Amino acid sequence: MMTSDSGTSNSAIVIGAGLGGLAAAMRLGAKGYAVTVLDRLEKPGGRGSSVNQDGHRFDLGPTIITVPQVYEDLWAACGRDFYKDVDLRPMDPFYEVRWPDGSTFTARQDTDAMLAEVARLSPGDVKGYKRFLKDSERRYVVGFEGMVAKPMHRLWETIKVLPLFAMLRADRSILGLAKARVKDPRLQMALSFHPLFIGGDPRHVTSMYALVAYLEKEFGVHYAMGGVQAIADAMAGVIRAQGGQIRLGTEVDEILVDDGAARGVRLKSGGVITAPLVVSNADAGHTYTHMLRNKPRKRWTDAKVKSRRWSMGLFVWYFGTKGTAEMWPDVGHHTITNAPRYEGLLKDIFIKGKLADDMSLYIHRPSRTDPSVAPDGDDTFYVLSPVPHLGFDDPVDWAAEAANYKAKVQAEVEKYLPTFAERITTQMVLTPEDFRDRYLSPNGSGFSIEPRILQSAWFRPHNVSEEAQGLYLVGAGTHPGAGVPGVISSAEVLAKLVPDAPVVPEMKMAAE
């Protein structure tokens, strides 16, 4: 039987309790809205949620925190102190990059330490690295300070920055910039791989993403004790303290539109919830092709969504090991390993859609910092491998390939964690098919639409939808893009677009 919850003029619905949706709910709650957050999963956090299994906590998605001021500002907008709710620990070193020849590069916040690392690997590249740091700072000022938290749904806002983009050679890729500054191929990789953590191919993503180097140097890299799940739980606590609701295990099937305006949502169960303000934290592609499937669309038609370039998929192997806390002392919290090929592997993943035999891996060992992730004396790991998404003409059949690929990953990890497989006590795997099914991610992509220059700012799905009045978007698929600071900042953009909540009559009378 269809039921309906009648919303008032200050009601707002947020679809999805990912970090962008939770941040949006907090911002709307601070503006006086009565917010209801709906999510199909069993925990808040979306891709930043976790799974508890046999005494281990597996953080499913993001593992590091950069730009802590975006969280400070979010909490401050709600009249609260972020650091009273979340225990954030600075990382030193940030991470270690390793190559097949045994060489390493350790990233730290201290500039002198970084210069020493560059000099150790390639003395002739120190001068070029200093130039890269200046490039990074200039791009931070233009790209982050100037654009990230600013609404970009009007074309003029993008046109205005084009002269600066031209001056900064935004048409050049981040890998192209790295090649122009340093000659050692290892350093070229170390200075250009960061867009992979937001789903971008370093060979094609704009050099504006060099700003990440400045972000790391200026603000550091951090870990939240309890994982990103702890941040999501704290966000949920703020929302509930504001009077908002979070309904988990509740899937939205359709956004209801009448006379050109959003009126609420229909649930998968058949129920209807009404509100004049709807914010979707679901993937932008899913929002338009599924949740608005019964409405003619002006811009984001099925064909346009399908034609976008999508971020790569992810193969992620989570496992716990027994009695290994003191083993492998050279493997820290964050390790990045490299295949013999860099550009060739990127081409296989992003262009050919080919599952290669070689691989580069991100090895996450949070038990080095956070004892809560594993039983005493044990370890919790996840190993992530970028792989093709499911949108290619001949996509990878993961039902057939997952076990074989996991064996190849195991052989690679054994180089850094000898005999680890003998000590595994619990494990789970996510493939692009799981991202498609768990997160409703088009093509099973790990980070929504790829952040190429013509898929950024105005060219990206807008935070305020042109398809229905009162419909807004937050999260990785909209401006400013993927990555935890990006999705948190999308809610700040939302707050600049949405007026304060109207005072409903009964509230006005109570106030008087």
KAJO-V331252 format. One record per backbone hydrogen bond with DSSP energy under -0.5 kcal/mol. CO is the residue of the C=O (numbers start at 1). NH is the residue of the N-H. E is the energy in kcal/mol with one decimal. If there is no record, write none. Layout:
co=(CO CO)
nh=(NH NH)
e=(E E)
This chain:
co=(3 4 5 5 8 8 10 11 12 13 13 14 14 15 17 18 19 20 21 22 23 24 25 26 27 28 29 31 33 34 35 36 37 38 39 39 41 43 45 45 46 49 49 51 51 53 56 56 57 58 58 65 67 68 68 69 70 71 72 73 74 75 75 76 80 81 81 82 82 86 87 89 95 96 97 98 99 103 105 105 107 107 110 111 112 113 114 115 116 117 118 122 123 125 126 127 128 129 130 131 132 133 134 135 136 137 138 139 139 140 140 141 143 144 144 147 153 154 154 155 155 156 157 158 158 159 161 162 163 164 165 166 169 172 173 174 175 176 177 178 178 184 185 186 187 189 189 192 193 194 195 195 196 200 201 201 202 205 206 207 208 209 210 210 211 212 213 214 215 215 216 220 221 222 223 223 224 226 227 227 228 229 230 231 232 233 234 235 236 237 238 239 240 245 246 247 251 254 254 256 256 258 260 261 263 264 265 266 266 267 271 272 273 277 278 279 279 280 283 284 285 286 286 287 290 291 292 299 301 302 303 304 305 308 309 312 313 314 315 316 316 317 318 319 320 320 321 324 328 330 333 334 335 335 336 337 342 343 344 345 346 347 347 348 348 354 360 361 361 362 362 363 363 364 365 366 366 369 370 371 373 375 377 379 380 381 382 383 384 385 387 389 392 396 397 397 398 401 402 403 404 405 406 407 408 409 410 412 413 413 417 419 420 421 423 426 428 430 431 431 432 433 434 434 435 435 436 440 441 442 443 448 450 452 453 456 457 461 463 463 468 469 470 471 472 475 477 483 484 485 486 487 488 488 489 490 491 492 493 493 494 494 502 504 504 505 506 507 508)
nh=(272 6 7 274 11 276 34 277 36 15 279 16 38 281 45 22 23 24 25 26 27 28 29 30 31 33 32 501 35 12 245 14 247 16 249 250 249 46 19 48 49 60 61 53 58 56 53 58 59 51 60 222 70 71 72 73 74 75 76 77 78 78 80 79 82 84 85 85 86 88 225 223 107 336 105 338 102 99 97 107 94 95 114 115 116 117 118 119 120 121 122 125 126 129 130 131 132 133 134 135 136 137 138 139 140 141 142 143 144 144 145 146 148 148 149 150 155 157 158 158 159 160 161 161 162 162 165 166 167 168 170 169 172 207 177 178 179 180 181 181 182 188 189 190 191 192 193 195 196 197 198 200 199 202 204 205 175 174 209 210 211 212 213 214 215 216 217 218 219 220 220 67 91 65 89 225 227 230 230 231 232 233 234 235 236 237 238 239 240 241 242 244 243 37 248 39 268 256 266 263 264 261 469 258 275 256 273 253 254 270 267 5 265 13 472 15 281 474 287 288 289 290 291 292 293 255 295 301 305 306 307 308 308 310 450 446 387 316 385 318 430 383 428 381 425 426 379 327 331 332 365 96 337 363 98 361 346 347 348 349 350 351 352 353 354 356 386 337 363 364 384 335 365 382 368 369 370 371 373 374 57 378 325 321 367 319 364 317 362 315 313 392 395 398 400 401 402 405 406 407 408 409 410 411 412 413 414 415 416 417 420 422 423 424 322 320 318 316 434 435 436 437 438 439 439 441 440 442 444 445 390 311 452 455 456 459 460 479 465 473 471 262 278 465 280 478 461 487 488 489 490 491 491 492 493 494 495 496 496 497 497 498 504 507 508 509 510 511 512)
e=(-3.7 -0.6 -0.6 -2.7 -1.9 -0.5 -2.5 -0.6 -2.3 -0.5 -3.0 -0.8 -2.7 -3.2 -3.3 -2.9 -2.2 -2.2 -2.4 -2.2 -2.4 -2.8 -2.7 -2.1 -0.9 -2.4 -1.4 -2.7 -0.9 -2.2 -2.6 -2.7 -3.4 -3.5 -0.5 -2.9 -1.9 -0.6 -0.7 -2.9 -1.7 -2.1 -0.6 -0.5 -3.2 -2.0 -3.0 -0.6 -0.7 -2.0 -0.7 -2.8 -2.1 -0.9 -2.1 -2.8 -1.5 -2.7 -2.5 -2.2 -0.7 -1.0 -2.4 -2.0 -0.6 -1.4 -0.6 -1.4 -1.8 -0.9 -2.8 -2.5 -2.5 -2.9 -2.1 -1.2 -2.2 -2.2 -3.0 -0.6 -2.9 -0.8 -1.8 -2.6 -2.1 -1.8 -2.3 -2.6 -2.1 -2.0 -3.4 -2.5 -1.3 -2.4 -2.1 -1.7 -2.1 -2.2 -1.7 -2.5 -2.6 -2.2 -2.2 -2.0 -2.0 -2.1 -1.8 -3.1 -0.6 -1.7 -2.3 -0.8 -0.6 -1.1 -0.6 -1.7 -0.5 -1.5 -0.8 -0.8 -2.4 -2.4 -0.6 -0.8 -0.6 -1.2 -2.6 -2.8 -2.2 -2.1 -2.7 -1.2 -1.5 -2.4 -2.3 -2.1 -2.5 -1.5 -1.0 -0.6 -2.8 -2.3 -1.8 -2.4 -2.1 -1.3 -1.7 -0.6 -2.4 -2.1 -1.8 -3.0 -1.1 -0.6 -2.5 -2.8 -2.1 -2.2 -1.8 -2.2 -1.7 -1.6 -1.4 -0.7 -2.3 -2.7 -2.0 -3.1 -2.7 -0.6 -1.6 -0.5 -3.1 -2.8 -3.2 -0.6 -2.6 -0.5 -1.4 -0.8 -2.4 -2.8 -2.0 -2.5 -2.4 -2.0 -1.9 -2.3 -2.3 -2.1 -1.7 -2.6 -1.4 -3.0 -0.7 -2.2 -3.2 -0.6 -2.9 -3.1 -0.9 -1.5 -2.9 -2.7 -1.8 -2.6 -2.5 -2.6 -1.9 -1.6 -3.5 -2.2 -2.8 -2.5 -2.4 -3.3 -0.6 -2.2 -2.9 -2.2 -2.5 -2.0 -1.8 -0.8 -1.5 -2.5 -1.7 -1.7 -2.5 -2.5 -1.6 -0.6 -1.2 -0.6 -2.2 -2.9 -2.3 -0.6 -2.7 -0.6 -2.5 -2.5 -2.3 -2.6 -2.6 -1.0 -2.1 -1.8 -2.2 -0.7 -2.8 -1.8 -0.5 -3.2 -3.1 -0.9 -2.0 -2.3 -2.0 -2.2 -2.9 -2.0 -2.5 -0.9 -2.5 -1.0 -0.5 -2.8 -0.5 -0.6 -2.5 -2.0 -0.6 -1.8 -1.8 -2.0 -3.2 -0.6 -1.5 -1.1 -2.2 -2.4 -2.1 -2.1 -0.8 -1.9 -3.3 -2.7 -2.1 -2.4 -2.3 -0.5 -0.7 -1.1 -0.8 -2.1 -2.4 -2.8 -2.5 -1.7 -1.5 -2.4 -2.7 -1.9 -1.6 -2.8 -2.2 -1.2 -2.0 -2.8 -2.0 -0.9 -1.8 -1.0 -2.4 -2.5 -3.1 -2.8 -0.9 -1.8 -2.2 -2.1 -3.6 -0.5 -1.5 -1.3 -0.7 -0.6 -2.4 -1.9 -3.3 -2.8 -1.7 -1.9 -1.0 -2.0 -1.6 -0.9 -0.6 -2.9 -1.6 -3.2 -2.7 -2.3 -3.0 -1.3 -0.6 -2.4 -2.3 -2.2 -1.7 -0.8 -0.7 -0.9 -2.1 -2.0 -2.1 -1.0 -0.8 -0.9 -1.2 -2.1 -0.7 -0.6 -2.3 -2.5 -1.9 -2.1 -1.8)
